[in-house]
Amino acid sequence: MNATVETIASEALHLSQDQRLTLAHRILASVEPAPDAQVESEWEAEIQERIRKYDAGLSVSIPSSRVFAELDEKLKR
């Protein structure tokens, strides 16, 4: 690993947990692709449709505990 990266990583470990989380978030955000306006618009439409169906009683929710239990079973945790 590059000496500069090693130095930064070593110094980052001396930060508080909150500061390390903020730093990690900033670094990850710097490499994420820019949001696509069309994709964002389509997701917003999908969210609104799901809310409409739920409010109209056309869909049901599943408790998160059940979802995670089923995932754990599938993954054999």
FENWOSUL-V315020 format. One record per pair of residues at least 6 apart in sequence whose C-alpha atoms are under 6 Angstrom apart, sorted by the first residue. I is the first residue (numbers start at 1). J is the second residue. D is the distance in whole Angstrom. If there is no record, write none. Layout:
i:I j:J d:D
i:I j:J d:D
This chain:
i:53 j:59 d:6
